[in-house]
């Protein structure tokens, strides 16, 4: 049980401050401000070998970052995400993970209150469905 608790609390690749978090990426550490997040999608890789969950964060300035389940600190990141976006369902990751190996892409948060089709089009340049 202690190992699991350590896994849940480990920062891993992340560092947290009151108004921001930073993430260690191949090019260096990048800081992101929670109040600049405009949209959050959650999904699951639909590859048979992984099926890992991910979160895509889109920011006001047009930048984006994908946080993957395989990253060290994933569980703590989920906890921080729910703390900074109270409307997020705490168990959204469990809901998305079934059925396995399907993307189950889900709009978790949108500051502009767009519908999922509109947010998909705006964020991923996908046509409206």
Secondary structure as UniProt FT lines:
FT   HELIX           2..9
FT   TURN            12..13
FT   STRAND          14..16
FT   STRAND          20..25
FT   TURN            26..27
FT   STRAND          28..33
FT   HELIX           34..36
FT   STRAND          37..44
FT   TURN            48..50
FT   STRAND          53..59
FT   TURN            60..61
FT   STRAND          64..68
FT   TURN            69..70
FT   TURN            72..73
FT   HELIX           74..84
FT   TURN            86..87
FT   TURN            90..91
FT   HELIX           92..96
FT   TURN            100..101
FT   STRAND          106..110
FT   TURN            111..112
FT   HELIX           116..124
//
